[in-house]
Amino acid sequence: MELLSSRFDVSKIMLKRFLNKDKNRADQQRLVPSLQLTPRPVTVADLKQLIPLRNFSEEELGAFALSQTTETYGPDSILFERGESEDHVFYLISGTVIIKSGENQTFEITAGSAKSRFPLSSGKTHNVTAVAKTDIEVIRTSSRVMHRNVHETHSEEASWLNPESWEIPERLANSQLFQAFGQYFSNEELKLPTLPDVAVRLRKAVQKEDIGISEAAKIVQLDATIATKLLHIANSPLYMTANPAKNCLEAVNRLGLKATCSLVLTLCMKDLFKSEQKQLREKYKNVWKESLHIAALSYVLAKDNQWRDPEEALLAGLINDIGKTAFLAFVDNFPQRYYELEEVDAALPVIRGPVGSYILKKWSFDEELSKIPLLAESWLHDSGPDLSLSDIVMLSKLHRAIEQSKISELPAINTIPACTKLRDGNLSPEYSLKVLHQAKNQINEALSFLR
C-alpha cells in the first residue's frame, strides 16, 4: 500500500511539472495584479470545459487541480506578444481579453464563450498579442499538453477504432441506430463505399510507378464521363495554356500522372452514395456540397502558399468527410422506425474522423491522406514547422466557417498552430475574407468541374 501511495505522489508531481509552467521575470514586468479578483484553486469542473484538457482522465485532472490556482490580472496586462516563443499556454476563465494581430486588427474573447474553451494562442510561436481588457482570471499550463493529447488521440489506432472511446453526445446515449453502427464498425462488418474501377486501376498503377502517360490515358478512357470531365479540367483557366488539349492523352500529359490520379479519384467521389430516401439524399447532397467547397479552398490555399501538390490538397479536402458517406449508407439500410433524423445529424460529427480514416486505410491511401479525416477538425494539432496537408484542410474548414458566419463556435483562426505556417504568417478573419474574395474565380472554376 505504501508503494502504491508513493507512486501516486510521484505521478502527481510529474503531472504538475508537465501541466504547469512557473511565471518568469518577464511576465512580472507586464502583468498587473488584479484589484478585483483573487486567485482561487483550480477545479476539475474548470478543466473539463477546456479543449483539449477535458480529454484527460478524471484522475489526471484531479491530480492537476489539487495543487493549482488560477492567476488574476488587471486591465492592460499583457499575457503574451506576437512573435514570442513560450512553453506555456493560457486559458481564459473570467473577464475579456483583446487579441491583436500583426495588421493592427483586433477582436475580443470573453470568458464563457465557445472561443474561450480553446487556448488564447496554441502555436509554438505566438501569432497574436493578448492584452487584458478587464480584470481577468486565467489558467496557465505547459504547451506540451497540446502535443501530448493530440498525438495520443491520433496515433493509437486501437483507440479511434473503438466506438466506446469516441466523444458521444447525450442525444446518442440510447440511440439504437448509433449503437448498431458502432457494433458493425468495431467488428469490421461495415459495408464500405466502393470506388469505380477506373479510379482503383489508375491509383494502383501510379502507386507502383510502372505506368506512363499513354497507359494512364487508356485507363481513363475506360470511363467516357470521367475522360470528358478531365479534358474539361485540363482546358480550364486553372491549367489553360496557349494550345488547348484536344483529347484524353493530351489532357493527361498536361496534368501529369499524379494530378490525373487525384482528379480522377475526386471526380469519382460524387456517385458513391445512392438512396431512395429523399431526406438521406438531401443530407448526402449537403455533405458533398460542403466537401466541394473545402476541396476548392484547399486547392486555392495550396497554390497561394506554393505547396508541393495543389491537386493532392484538393483531393484531401474532398475526402475529409468521407466517413459520413459510410454512415449514411448504413442508415439507408437501417429500419426507419428505429431512429429519428435528429440522431443522424448528431452522429455525423462523431463518426466522420475515425470512420473516414478507416475507409481510406482500407482503400490503401497513404498515411498522410488517410489521417486527414482525423486531423481536419483537430484545431490544436501541430504537424511540425512546415505547412502540411492536414494544415491546409484545417485552415480551409475554418475559412469556410468564416464564409458561413459559423466561426463563433471554433477557435480564432489566427491563434492555431497551422496559421503561423502560411506564407505571410499573418492570418486574421478579415484577411481570410479578402483572400476568399480574391480567389473567388479560382474557387468557382474548381467547383464547376467537381459538380
N, C-alpha and C positions, 0 to 999 in steps of 0.2 A: 504493500500500500504506500509506503514512504517513497519507493522508487517511482511509482506512478505519479505521486504528487510532485516529486522533483521534476519529472519530465514535463508535467503540465506547466510548472513555473517557468522552465526553460523555454517552452513553446510560447508562452505569453511574452517573455522578454524578446524573443526573436521576432514575433509578430509585431510587437511595439516598434522595434527598430525598423522593421520593413515598412510599416504604415506611416510612422511618424517621422517628421524632419524638424529638428530644433531650429528656432529662428536664429538668423545670423545677424551680425552687426549692421550690415547694410539695411536690413529690414527695419531696424530700430530707428534709423535716421529718417525714414519717410513714413512710418506707421504711427499715427497719433492715437493714443489711448482714448477709448470712448468714455464720455462722462455720463452716458445714459444707460449703457448696457454693462452687465457684469459677466465675466466668463463663468461657465457652468459645466458640469460633467456632460460628456457626450453620451447619448443613449443609443441603444440598439435601434429604437424607432427612428432616430435621426438617420442612422446609417442605411436603414432599409429603404429610404427614399432616394438614395443616391446611386447613380449609374457610373461604373459597374460595381461599386461596393456591395450593392444589395445581393450580388450573386455569391458572395462569400457565405460559408456555413454559419449557422446560428452560434456555434461555439467560437468561431473566429471573430465574428462581430462582437460577441460578448467580451472576449478577451481584450480586444482593442478598446472597447468602450470603458472598461474598468479603470484605465489609467489615463484617460484623455479628457481634456477640457476644450471648450470652444475658445476662439480668440475674438476679442471685440475691439473695434477701431472706430475712430471718429470720422466725420466728413473730411474729404480731400486726402485721406490716407491712400498711398499708392501701394497696391498689393504686388504688382509687377509691371515691368515696362517692356514694350516691343523690342525684340532683338536679344533679350536676356535669355540665358540658358540656366535652368534650375532643375533640381531633382525632387521638387515637390509640387503639388497642385492644391488649389483652393476650391472648396465648395461653399456656396453662399447659403446660410441658414436663416438670416433675417436681415432686413434692410434692402437697399438698392445700390447697385454698382454700375458705373458708367464704363463702357467698353469703347476704347478709341482705336481705330485702325490707322494705317500709315497714310491714308489720303485725307486725314482730318475729318473722317466720318465717325459718328458716334451712335451708339444705341444703348439702351439700358436693360439690365437683367434684375428682376425683383424676386426676392425670396418667395417661394410658394408657386412660382410659375414653372411651366414644363422645362424651360431652359435652365432653371436653377438646379435641376436634378443632375445636370452634367457639370464637369469641372469648368471653371471660368476660362481656362485655357489648358489644353492637354498635349500640345506638341513638345518636343524636346527643347525647341526654342520658341519663345512666345511670339506670336504674330500680331498681338494687340497689347494695349496698355489698359490696366484695370484700376480705376480710381473710385473710392467710396463716395457716393452722392449723399448718403445719410449715415447715421451710426449703423454699423454692420456687425454681424456675427458670422464667423466662418469656421470651417473645419479644415485643417491642413493635413495632408497625407503625402507619403512618398509617391513620386510619379511611377515608381516600379510597380505599384499596384495596378496601373493601367495595363502594362505589358504582361504581367503575370496572368491576370484574369483573362485577357483577350486571347493570349497564346494557348492557355489551357482549354478555353472554350472551343477553339477551333483545331487543336492539334490531336485531341483524343477522339478518334473516330468512334470508339465504343460509346462515348457519351452522347454524341448527337444522333447516333443510330438508335438510341433508346428513348422512346417517347416519354418515359417517366421523368427524364431529365429536362424536358422542354419546359419553358415558362408558359403554363397553360392558364388562360383567364378563367375566372369563376363561371362565366357563361357556359364553358365546355366541360365543367366538372362532372356532370351526369349525362353528357351527350352520348347517345348510343352510336351516332354516326362517327364521332371523333374516336371513341373507344375502339370501334370496329376497324377504323382506318389505322389506328396505332398498332393494333394486333397484326393486321396484314403487313404493315411496314416492318415491324420488328421481326416477323417470321420470314421476311423477304418473299412474300407471296403477292406483292403489289404488282399489278399489270402496268408495265411502263409504256410510255409513248413510243411509237416505232418511227424511226426516220426513214424517208423514202430511199429506195435502193441506190439512186444516183448519188445521194449525199454520202451514204455509207461507203460505196465503192471509191468515190473520189477521195474521201478523207483517208481511207486505208492506204490508197496508192501514194498520196502525198506524204503520209507519215513514214512509209517505207523508203521514200526518196528514190523510187525507181520508175519515175514517170516523167515524161516530157510534156511540152505544151500541146503537141498534136494528140497525144494519148489522152490528156485531160479534156481536150475539146471533144473527143469522141465519146467520152463518158458523159459529159454534159449534154451532148446532143441526143442521148437516150431519152431525155425528158424535154420535149419541144417547148413546153411552157417555161421551164427554167432557162433553157437556152435563149429564148426570146427576151426574157427579163434581163439576163446577163448582158446581152447585146445592148439593151436599152441603158443599162448602168454604165457600160463602157463608153457610150456616146453621150452620157450626161455631162453637165458642166463640172462635175466632180473630177472627171478624168479626161474630158474632151481635149483632143489635140487638133492639129490642122487637118488631118485626114481621118474622117470617121471610120470606125470598124464596120466592115460590110458583112461579116459572118462570124460564127462562133469561134473559129480558130483565131481570127484577128482580135476578137474581144478578150479571149483568154491570154493571148500574147501581150495585150496592152495591160491587163490587170495583174498578170503574174500568177504563179501557181498557188501561193499561199492565200493571196487575196481572193482568188477564184474559189478556193475551197471554203473560206469563211463566208463569202457571199452566197454560195450555193446552199450551205447549211442554213444561213439566215433566211433565204427565200423559201426553204422547205418548212420552216417552223410554223408558218401560218395555218397549215392544214393538219396540225397534229391532233386537234380536238374536234370531234363530231358529236352532236347530240340532237335528239328530237325534242328536248325540253327547252322551250323558249327562254325561260329565266336563266338556265345554265349557259345557254348560248350567249346571252347578253353579258353574263359575268365573264365568260372567256373572251368575248369581244373587248370588254374593258381591260382585261389583263393584257391582251395582245396590243391594244392601242397604247397602253401605258409603256409596255416593253418597247414599242416602236420609238416612242419619244426618248426613252432612256438610251436606246441604241444610237439614235441620231445625235443626241447630245454627247454621248461618249465618243462618237466619231469626230465631232467638231472639236471637243476638248483635246483629243489626242493629236489632231492635226495642228491645232493652235499652239500646243506645247511641244511640237516636233517629236512626238512619241514614236517609237520604232515601227508600229504597225497599226494604223488607224482602222483597218478592216477588222483586225482582231478585237479592237476595242468596241467596234460596232457589234460584233458577234457576242462579246461579253455582256454588253448592255441588253441584248435581246434575250439571253439565256438566264439573266439574273432571277427571273421569276418562273423558270420552267417547272419548279416544284408544284406551283399552283395548277398547272395543266394536269398533272397526275392525280391531284386531289379531286379536281372537278370531274375527271373521268371516273374516279371511284364513286363519287356522289351520283353520277349519272346511272350507275348500276345498283345503287342502294335504294331499298324501298322508300318511297317518298313519305309514307305515313309515319316513319320513324325519325324524321328530322324536320327542322324548320330552316328556312333560308338564312335566318339570322345566325344560325350555327355555322353555316358555310362561310359567311363573312367573318365571323370570329376566328375560324380555324385557318384561313388563308395566310395571315401574317405569321402564324405559329409554325406552319409546316414548310413555308417557302424556302427557308435556308437549308435545313437538313435533308429534306426530300429532293430539293433541286440538286444539291451536291451529290447525293446518292445516284440520281439519274445520270448525271454527267460522268461519274465514275463508271457506271455500267455501259455507257456509250464510248468508253475508252478515251475521253478527253484528257488532256494533260493536267497535271496537278494545279497549275496556275488558273486555268479556266474552270476546273471542277470546284475550286474553292470560292468562286465568285458569288454564288448564292449565299454562302455563309458569311462572307465579308462585306457584301454590298450595303448592308444596313448596320454594320458594326462600326459605328461612327468614331469610336475612340481607337480603332486599330491603327497601329503604326507599322507599315510594311518595311520600313528602312529609310535610308536617306534619299533615295531616288523615287520619282513618280512611278507607281506600279499600276497594273491593270485594275486591281481592286480599288485603288485610289480614284482612278478615272470614273469608274462606275459609281462609286460612292458620291463623288462630287456631282456627277450627273443627276443622281437622285435628289440631292439637295437643291441643285439648280431647278429641277422640275418642281420641287416643293415650293420654291420661291415663285415660279410661274403661276402655280395654282393657289398661291397665298395660303399654303399649308405648313409654313415653316415654323409656326409658333410652337408646335409640339416636338420640334427637333432641336439639336444643339445649334448655336450660332455658327454659320458656315466658316467664319474666319477664326474659330477657336479650336478646330480639329486638326490633328497632325497632317492629314492629307493636303490641307490648304497651303502649307508652307512649301510644298514641293512643286507648286505651279511655277511657270516660267518667271512671272513677276513677283510671286510670293506675297501678293497684296490683294487678297480676295475679300470682298465685302458683299452684302446683299445688293447694294446699289451697283457696284462694279459688275456683279453677275448679271443683272438685268441688262446692263449695257452690252456685255458680251453676247447675251442671248439675242438682243436686237440686231447687233452687227452680224451674227451668224444665222439670222432668220432664213435667208435664201438657201444657205447650205443645208440647214435642217429640213426645210420644206422639200428640197431636192432629194435628200436621203429618205425622207418619209414617202415620197412619191413612188420610189421603186421598191419600197418594202411593203406597201399596202397590197 
